[in-house]
Amino acid sequence: MKWLVVIKIKKSAPYTHDLAKLANLAGLKLTKDQLDNLKIINSFNISGRYDDAKLMFYKKCTLSYTKEYLNITKKLLLWLRKKYPQK
């Protein structure tokens, strides 16, 4: 995602891991579902940093939940690779 931002703004990407913000800066045309999924996926990073959030996140991450978001992440990545192939 940061690579797409660099291409779009022609300078270093900002110091952030906010996927929705990076997608916006890159000028990506996302569906509402894609944007919502990016926001959820982004929360995984935040949830892993703080002890109380880690425990809540751990409880939420059942096998089916994990499989679902792995598939969503794979679909987003494949969409990005297809729409924005490396030159």
Residue pairs with C-beta under 8 A, 6 or more apart in sequence:
1 19
1 22
1 23
1 26
1 80
2 13
2 22
3 13
4 22
4 26
4 28
4 80
4 84
5 13
5 14
5 22
5 25
5 26
6 12
6 13
7 26
8 25
8 26
8 27
9 25
13 22
13 25
14 21
14 25
16 22
17 42
17 45
18 42
19 38
19 39
19 41
19 42
20 35
20 38
20 39
20 42
23 30
23 35
23 38
28 80
30 38
34 76
34 79
37 69
37 72
37 76
38 76
40 69
41 69
41 72
41 73
41 76
44 57
44 69
46 53
47 53
47 54
47 56
47 57
48 54
48 57
